[in-house]
Each structure stands twice: as C-alpha cells, then as structure tokens.
Amino acid sequence: MNAPGRFLGTLVLLILLVSAALYAFQLSGLMAVGFIVIGMVAALGLVYFLAPARPANPVAVPVVTAVSDPERDVYIPGRNFDEMLQRLGSNESMINVILNSMSEGVLLLNQADRIVLMNPSAEKILEMSEKDGLGKHYLEIVRHPVLADLLTESKKGGISSGEIEFMGKDERTFAVSVAAVRKNPELILGQIVVLSDITSMKRLMRMRTDFVANVSHELKTPLTAILGYVETLLEGAIDDKKNRGQFLKKISDQAQRLHALISDVLELSKIESGMFITSLEPMELTEVASQVVEVLKAKWESKEIAIHQDIPVGTRVIAHQEGLFHVFENLLDNAIKYSPEKSEIRVYSQVLEDGRVEFSVEDHGAGIPQEAQSRVFERFFRVDASRSRAMGGTGLGLSIVKHLAEKMKGEVRLKSEEGKGSTFSLVLAGVIKP
C-alpha cells in the first residue's frame, strides 16, 4: 500500500477506535473533547511512525542539553523526539494549525517528563510562553498532585482524567486528560496533557445547587407554619371562636407567601430559559409606568404615600412590554413596602448622553448599607431577612429585575444611603425622534 493509502487507512482506523472507546467509557462532554484531541494527535503521530522515513532533507532539530540524571533521560529532543519530529515531517504545519486553533491547552512531555511543546491556549492557561516553558520539568510549571497521579496512571495504559483547580487571583477549574504516546506497548515516547477550562460550568453547577437549597429552605418555612396551624385547629382549636379566625388568617398569609414564592421561581426560570422575552419593540414609557401605578394603587394609598410621576410624554424605549411592566412593578412595589407611611415616591426618567433612557424609582425609606448594595440583585439575598419575610417578600424580586433588564439589553443601577432612601434605575435603549 502506498504512503497516502496507509495514512488514510490508519487514520480512519484510529479515529474509529477512539470513537468506540468514547462510547464504551461514556465520558462527559468536556472529557470527551479532551479524549478526541488526544486521539487525533496520537493518531497523526502513530501514522507517521508506521510510514517509511523520508531520506531527503531531514528536519534539522536543535539539540538542547541539560544536567544529566542517571535515574532518567535528560531533555534532549535529538535523542527522545528526533524520530517523532522527522516522521511528522511535512505535516508539521497542519498539526500547528490544529494546535493553535484549539481552545484547550495542550502540553507534550518527553520521556523525562519535560515539556517539548505548548500550544497558545496552554500558554494562556499557565501564564507562560512556550519559549520559557520548553525543557522544564512539568512540576516546575504545574505543581499539582492530581496531574502527577494522572501522568503515572496514563503510563499504565489508557487515558486518565481528572480535575485541577488553580488558585490565585481568579480561581479556575480545568478538566485534565492525559495519554501516553507509545511506539509499541513497551516503549513510551512521551505523554500528551489536555487542559479544558470548566470554570464557568462549575460556577453554574454551584449556583444551581445553591438555588435548589435556597428554594427548599424558603418553601419549608411557610409549609411548616401552615401544617402547624392546621394541626392546632384539628386538635380542637377549631372550636375556639376567639382564636380560630387568627389561625385561619395565618394559614392564608403563609399560603399566599408560598404562592408568591412559587410564582417568582417559575417566572425566573422562564426568563432564564429565553422563553419569556422573544422580541423587543419601541413603546411609550409613560403608559407602562401609569399602568403600574394604577395596579399598585391600593398598596400606596393604604400607607398614604404620594406618588409623583415625572416622565415626559413621548419618552420611548426599546423593550418588551410585559417584561418592562414586571420591572416597574417590582421596583415600585419594593419602594412602597420599605417606605414609611405618609412619605413620597418619585418616578422619573432622563435621557443619558449616549442616547439611552434611564427610568428611576426613588423612595425615602431606610436605605441599603454600602456593604450590601453589591448583593441586592442576588437570588434570595435580603438586607433584613425577618423584615422582608414579614412584608411578604420572596427574595427574588430584584433578581427578576436584573434578568429582565439583561434580556432587554439594558442594565439596572442602584444609589442608596442609609437613613435617606434608595433609587433603583433601569437603563434601556431610547427611540431617536425623527
């Protein structure tokens, strides 16, 4: 068989073997990516080991020496990788293109566990240039026991996988796959290390776990109260004409709180899924604000709060009508809840220098401490948990506001001072008047 035929046949065979192994081991997504990368690099290397050597114009390989160690090979590419580099020969540029375009970091180690290749992604991950890393022992670059264990396991056969956390300015987590490059079952020429950044995935998993735990806790509180009052009534308090009305009122309050919490959880889930806001269009800001003020009229009138609207007629923004309504409703509802009786709430807008429109709700309540202001948009975060629950808050209102603002390509802002009140603002793209 000629060289091209042998190349294609062997490459197809190796890719099939890698695919079969992936199916057998049923690896996770990112681990599978590392597995495929390793299989491809190993396939190219093995194909050229099997191909006949090219006698003409061999690739010149510089010889770099290091201090000798009788227990192991030193970093001498001419000895350890000369054959590999020569047989890769004409396909070196193709391999470089593949390695340079990969988002995963790739390291190639020789028999002495010293680095002989780093792709650009590996340079970014390890914060070191290939020039500075070549010839160094991997422990000088990545001193981590997990990697050491994976390298040891891979020499025994197969591909070893694990996770490594890099601590520092920004904590990062990487999925690591390691495979030995073998000329034959007995001779290991080196090892390939693939690093895949899974920091975002880990963060999302932690957020999901925290969210489930918080929801469970928030649901448990009203359910426990409802069950307690029902049990009291069943044990005879239902005949107590003086107190049974209070028990039933408590049950009703907790049931309403439970309903509000479930509704907010479902709404937040719908917003995050992208099913809530599907399109944006120009709309009149004054109309939506007036609708919200009217819907909440009973609440602000019961506290004798004065609502002052200062939104010029004709102010238009690019938004989603129902999403914009929910944002205004949440902001005004919070302002009413935390404002003292007979106080004032101002609803106003202004056009910013960049052409966007800022809509604001200003109250004169207790304000928010400086240290808590960066967290008020987190799910279930409450500045005063007991007060918030007493007022029927679910802890999800401002989180919903933030997500809706982002879906409408806008942002939310907060200005607050303890004892003087708070101003929550929504900034959206404005409609340029002809």
N, C-alpha and C positions, 0 to 999 in steps of 0.2 A: 504494500500500500504506500502511495506517495505521502510526502510530509503534510500537505493540506488535508488529505483524507484522514490521515492518522490524527491530525489536530482536531478536526471536526468530530470525528467519531469518539475520540477520548473525551472531548469537552462535553458532548451530549450525554455520554455515559456518566460522567462525574456529576453533571447537573441533575440527572435523574436520580443518582444515588443520594445526593443532598436532599432533593425533594422528598424521597421516600423516608429518609431519616427524620426530616421535619414532621412528616405525617405521623411517624411512629412515636416520636417523643412528644408530639403535641405541645410544642413550645408556645410561650406567649408572644404577642406581636413584636415587641422590640427585641426580644431574644431571637426570634426568627429572623429578623433583619440582620442581626449580627451573624447568625448561623449562615445565611445566604452569602453575605460578604466574604466570610472566611472560606466557604466552599468555592466561591468563584476565584479568589486569589490562589487557594490551594490547587484548584483545577488548572489554572494557567501555568503554575509552577510545575506541576506534575506532567502536564502535556509536553513541556519543553525538556523535562528530564528524559522523557521517553523518546523524544525526537532526536535524530542524529545531529551531532555537533557540527557547526559550520566552521570549516577550516580557514576561510579567508576573512581578513580584517577583524580579528577578535577584539572585543571591547576592552579597552585599557582600564584596569581597575587599580586605583591608587592603593598602596599598602600603608596602613597606619598601625604602628606598633604600640604596645602598652606594656606595663610591667608584667612579667611572666609569673604564672602561678602554677606550681606543679600539680595542683589538685584539679585544674580545669584549663580549658582553652582560653587564650587571651583574645582580645578583639583584633583580629587580622582578617579583613574581608578577603584578601587574596587566598587565605587558607580555608576559611569557613564558608564563604559565599561566592567564591570565584566561579565555581561551576554553575551555580544558580543564575548569576548575573549574565554569564556568557550564553546560557541556553535561553534565557528570556530575550536576549539579543534584540532583534528587530521589533519586537512587540513592547519594548520598554516605554515608548511614548504613549501607546494605548493604555498601558497599566497606569501611567502617571495621570492621564486624563481621568480615568476611573477613580483613582485615589483622591485626586484634587477636587473632584466634584461631589464627593461623599460628605454628608453631614456628620457621619460617625467618625470618631477618631480611630486611626489605625496605627499600630506600632508593630514593627518586625524586629524580633530579637534573634541573636545568633545562638550558637551552642553554649556560649559563655554567659548567656542572659544579658548581653549588652545590646543596646539599640543600634540598628543599622538602617532604619527607615522610620520616618514620621510623616504623616500626611498633614496638610494645613489645618484640618479640624483638630487633630491631636495637638498641634502646636498651640491652638487657642485654648483647648481644654486644660493643657498642662502649663500654659503660660510660659512657654519656652520654644525658641526657634529650633528647627531641625539641626542647624549648624552647631548650636550649643549642646544639643542632646546626643548627637552621634558619638558612639564609642563609650557612653556612660552606662553603668550598670542600672537596670531598671529601678533598683532600690534608691538610687540617687535622685530619681525623678518622681517615682510614686512609692513612697514608703507606707505600704498598707498590707496588713496580714492577709486580707481576703485575696488580693492579687497574687501574693506568694503561694497561697494554697491552691488557687486556680491553675497557676503555672505548673505546680507539682502534679496536680490531678491530670492535666492535659497530656503530660508525658507518658502517662499510663495507658492512654488511648481515648479516643472520642473527644468531644468538645465539652469543656467545663464552663459553667455560667454562674454568675452571682451579681451582687450589687455592691458598689463602693460609694461612700459618702465623703465628699471633700469639704472639710470645714475651713472657714476663712471669712472674708468679707461677706460673701454670699454663699450660703450652704447649698451645695449641689449634689445630686444623686445620679449615678451612672450605672446602667446595666453593662456588665462586662462579660464578654465571651472570649475564650482562649482555646486555640487549637494548635497542635504540633504540626510542623511541616516535616514530612518524612520522605526520604528517598526510598526506603524499604521499611518493613515493620521494625527492624532493629536499629536503623540509623535515623536519628532525629537531626535535621539540619538547623532547625530553629523553631520559633513559635510566633504566631500571629495573635495580637491582642486587639479587640474591637471594643470601643467605648461609645455607648449610646446615652445621650442625656435624657433622663426620665424625670428631671426635677419638677416640671410642670405637671406631669401625670401624678407624681407622688403628692404634690400640693393639692391637686383636685381630689385625690383619694382621702387625704386628711380632712379637707373641707367637707366632703360628703359624709365621712364618719362623724365629724363634729356636728353637722347639721342633723343627722339622724338622732344623735344623742340628745341634742337640744330640743328637738321636736318631741321626743319621747318624754323628756322631763316636763315640758310645757303642757303636754296632753295629760300627764299623770296628775298634775296638781288639781285642775278642775274636776277630773273624773273622781279623784279621791274625795273631794268635797261633796260632790253630788251623791256618791254612794253613802257617805257618812250621814247626810241629811235624810236620805231615803230610809236608811236603816233605823234612824231615830224615829221617823214617822211610823214605820211598820211596827216598832216595839211599843207603840202606844201614844206617841206624841201627836198622832193624827186626831185624837180626841181632845187634845188641849187647844181649845178655841182661841186662847190668848196668844199662843206662840206658833201655832201651826202655819199661820199666814207668813210669819217671818221665815220659817223653814222653807216654805214653798218659794218665797221671794229669793232666798239664797240659791236654791236649786235653779231657778230661772236665770239668775245672774251668771252662774257658773256655766250653764248650758249655752248662754249667749256668748260667753267668752270662748268656749270650746268651738262654737260655730265660727266665730271670727277668726280664730287661730287656723282652723282647717281651711277656711276660705282664703286666707292670706298665703298659706303654704301652697295651695293649688294654684293661686294666681301667680306666685313667684315661680313655680315650676313651669307654668305655661309661658311666662315671659322669657325665661332662660332657654326654653326649647325653641324659641323663634316663631311660635305659632300665634302669639298674641298680636305682635306688630308685623304686618306683612308689607305695608306701603306707607309712605309719607306724602302729605299734600299741604298746600297753603290753607291756613284757617285764621279766623278772626280771634285774637286773644281775649278781647273784651267779652265776647259772647260766652266763651268757656268759663271765664272767671265769674261772670254773673250767675251762670248756672250752678256753679259750686257754692257760691254764697247763698243762693236760694235753697239748695238741698240741705245745707247745714244751718239754716235759719233758726230752727228750734233750739239747737245747742247754744249758739251765741246769744240768742235772746234770753234763754234761761239764766245766763250768767250776766245779763245786762251789759254785754260787750258791744262796743261800737265798731263797725267795720267801715273803713274808709278806702274807697277804690280810686286809684289814680292811674288809670290805663288809658292813654289817648285812643279815641275811636279811630279805627283804621289800622291799628297795630296788628300786623300779620306775621305769623311764623310758619316754618315748615315742620309739621308734626303729625302725629296720629291722634285723631280726635278722642277716642276712648282712653288712650294712654295719657294724653295731656290732661284730661279730666281727672284721672286717677292721681296723677302727680299733684295737681292743685288741691284735690280733696284731702289727700294725706297731709300736705303741708298746712292747710288751713285747719284741719281737724286737730292736728298736734298743737297749733298755736292757740286754739280755743281751750284745749284740755289744760295746758300749762300756763294760761294767762289768769291773773286774778280777776275777780268779779269787778264789774264797772270799769274795766280797763279798755284800751283801744288796740285794734289790729289794723295795720296798714297793708293794703295790697296794691302794688305799683309795678311799673315797668320802665325801662330805659333802653335806648339804642346805644350799643357799645361802639367804640372806634372802628372795630373790624366789620361792622355791619350786622352783627348778631344782636338778638334781643334778650335782655335779662329780665325775667319776671321774678318778683320777690314778695315774700310774706314776712312781715315784721311784727313781732309781739313785744310785750313789756313784762314777760314772765321772769322766772328765777334765773334764766340764763344757763349756759353749759360750761363747766370747768374747762380750762385750757387743755388739761391732760386727757380729757375725754372727747374732745372735738374731732380728733382723727379717727375715732372708732364708732361714732354715732350711726354710720351707714352700714355697720356690720350686722349680720343677722343675729337677732335676739340680744343685742347689746342694749342695756338700759343704764342711764346715768343714775337713776334711783329706781331700782327694781321693784320695791314694795309699792312705791307711789304709782309707778306705771301700771302695775297689775291692778291696783285699786281703781284706776281710771279706765280699765278695760283695754289697755294696750297689749298688743301681741308681741312687740319687739321686732316686727318685720316691716312696719310701715315705711321707714326711711330706706331700708334695703330695697324695697319695691320701687321707691322713688329713684334711687340710684340706677337700678337696672333699666327702668323705663327711660330715663334720661339718656343712657348709653345707647339703647335701641333706637332712640330718635336722633342719634348723632349729636347729642348735647352733653351737658355736664351740670352737676349740682354744686352749689357753693354754700358755705356757712360762715356767718360772722356772729359771734356771741360774746357776751361779757356777763359774768356772774352778777346778779342783782339788777341788771339793766335790760335783759331780754335777749332775743335771738332773731336773726334774719336768715331765712333759708331762700336760696335763689336757684332758678332753673334758667340755663342759658341755651338758646336754640338759634338756628339759622333764621334770619329775618327775610322777609319778602321785599325786594327792592321795588320801590314805587316807580312807575313809568314817568 
